[in-house]
Amino acid sequence: MTSSNDTTSAAELDLYQDVVMDHKRAPRHFGTLPAPTHQARGQNPQCGDDLHVALVVDQGRVNDIRFSGQGCAICIASASMMTEAVLGQKVVLAQALQARFRAVLTGQMEAEEAHLGKLISLAGVRRYPGRIKCALLGWHALMHALGEQAGDAPTGGDREQGAGEVNP
């Protein structure tokens, strides 16, 4: 379906929906890291989505990333796609991607201008304001984690305690 403000074809929407569902069914980089340098937890008390994002950052680059937790299809798919998009990237590029993704979902930027790659599959979420927080939860946790200094990340047996928490 198209409208004068949206040039996305029905075939593209079907493809995008397939990409989102594939990431929900088989999330990439799901699990925990044994020794993250950065981590944060994101929770949405309104819907119960709860994600933990952990990273290994070395010399300004995201060398490894994992997420764990539970959430709706949009939340899990977005976090999965986020891990693929930022793995191996410089932190500044990951932060810039987050800003563009957020701008698209909040209607501040057109998807075609944002250069989101596969993340464009989630651009349609902006039509459903109640789901925007679901799509941004993992990204909020990522940004919160990257805001930590490497030495601030908790270590040892209780990684959740002291890990940054954020609500979108």
Solvent accessible surface area in square Angstrom, and as a share of the most:
residue,aa,sasa,rsa
1,M,171,0.76
2,T,83,0.48
3,S,70,0.45
4,S,114,0.73
5,N,142,0.73
6,D,29,0.15
7,T,113,0.66
8,T,22,0.13
9,S,41,0.27
10,A,55,0.42
11,A,75,0.58
12,E,71,0.32
13,L,55,0.27
14,D,88,0.45
15,L,105,0.52
16,Y,48,0.18
17,Q,115,0.51
18,D,92,0.48
19,V,35,0.20
20,V,11,0.07
21,M,63,0.28
22,D,62,0.32
23,H,4,0.02
24,K,68,0.29
25,R,181,0.66
26,A,55,0.43
27,P,42,0.26
28,R,70,0.25
29,H,53,0.24
30,F,97,0.40
31,G,23,0.22
32,T,105,0.61
33,L,13,0.07
34,P,111,0.70
35,A,68,0.53
36,P,7,0.04
37,T,38,0.22
38,H,14,0.06
39,Q,0,0.00
40,A,0,0.00
41,R,63,0.23
42,G,0,0.00
43,Q,55,0.24
44,N,8,0.04
45,P,109,0.68
46,Q,147,0.65
47,C,71,0.42
48,G,41,0.40
49,D,6,0.03
50,D,32,0.16
51,L,1,0.00
52,H,25,0.11
53,V,0,0.00
54,A,3,0.03
55,L,0,0.00
56,V,41,0.23
57,V,26,0.15
58,D,75,0.39
59,Q,177,0.79
60,G,41,0.39
61,R,99,0.36
62,V,0,0.00
63,N,71,0.36
64,D,38,0.20
65,I,0,0.00
66,R,65,0.24
67,F,1,0.00
68,S,22,0.14
69,G,39,0.38
70,Q,124,0.55
71,G,23,0.23
72,C,37,0.22
73,A,30,0.24
74,I,31,0.15
75,C,1,0.00
76,I,9,0.05
77,A,0,0.00
78,S,1,0.01
79,A,0,0.00
80,S,0,0.00
81,M,5,0.02
82,M,0,0.00
83,T,0,0.00
84,E,73,0.33
85,A,32,0.25
86,V,0,0.00
87,L,61,0.30
88,G,34,0.32
89,Q,70,0.31
90,K,97,0.41
91,V,25,0.14
92,V,101,0.58
93,L,95,0.47
94,A,1,0.00
95,Q,68,0.30
96,A,42,0.33
97,L,19,0.09
98,Q,18,0.08
99,A,56,0.43
100,R,71,0.26
101,F,0,0.00
102,R,95,0.35
103,A,15,0.11
104,V,0,0.00
105,L,0,0.00
106,T,56,0.33
107,G,51,0.49
108,Q,148,0.66
109,M,59,0.26
110,E,83,0.37
111,A,7,0.06
112,E,113,0.51
113,E,110,0.49
114,A,0,0.00
115,H,145,0.65
116,L,11,0.05
117,G,56,0.54
118,K,138,0.58
119,L,3,0.02
120,I,45,0.23
121,S,14,0.09
122,L,2,0.01
123,A,12,0.09
124,G,25,0.24
125,V,10,0.06
126,R,72,0.26
127,R,122,0.44
128,Y,132,0.50
129,P,104,0.66
130,G,63,0.60
131,R,90,0.33
132,I,28,0.14
133,K,77,0.33
134,C,6,0.04
135,A,0,0.00
136,L,5,0.03
137,L,0,0.00
138,G,1,0.01
139,W,0,0.00
140,H,34,0.15
141,A,0,0.00
142,L,0,0.00
143,M,42,0.19
144,H,75,0.34
145,A,0,0.00
146,L,18,0.09
147,G,59,0.57
148,E,26,0.12
149,Q,126,0.56
150,A,62,0.48
151,G,77,0.74
152,D,96,0.50
153,A,9,0.07
154,P,23,0.14
155,T,111,0.64
156,G,45,0.44
157,G,87,0.84
158,D,77,0.40
159,R,68,0.25
160,E,81,0.37
161,Q,130,0.58
162,G,65,0.62
163,A,9,0.07
164,G,12,0.11
165,E,95,0.43
166,V,32,0.19
167,N,94,0.48
168,P,38,0.24
